[in-house]
Amino acid sequence: MADNADDLRVELPRLATQYGVDSLHVVCHSKGGLDAKSYLERFHPANSAQFKVLSLTTIGTPHAGSVLADMCVERNAQITQGGTVEFQGFPWFTGVRPNR
C-alpha cells in the first residue's frame, strides 16, 4: 500500500493540474480504497495549498481485512509452483480443483 500511496502522491496532483481543478473526489474499488486511504493519511493534509480531496468513496474495499487473507495466514497457506493456493485443513477446497 505504501508504494501505491507514493504513486498517488505523484498522480493526483498531476491530474488536478492537467484538468485545471483545485479539488478532487476520489472513487476507488477494492484495494485501491486502502491505497487512497494510506495516501490521505500519509501525504495529504486537510489544508493542502495545491488541491483538496473533497471525498473518498470506496466500493468493495476490505477496510476490516479480508476473510480469505486471514484464512491463508491462519491455515498456513502454501503457494505452489503453479500459482494455486493449497489450503491445509480444507480438504473440500482442494477436492474441487481439477486433477493435475
ABEGO torsion letter per residue (X at the ends): XAAAAAAAAAAAAAAAAAAGBABBBBBBBEAAAAAAAAAAAAABBAABAABBBABBBBBGBBAAEBAAAAAAAAAGBBBBAAGBBBBBGBAAAAAABBBX
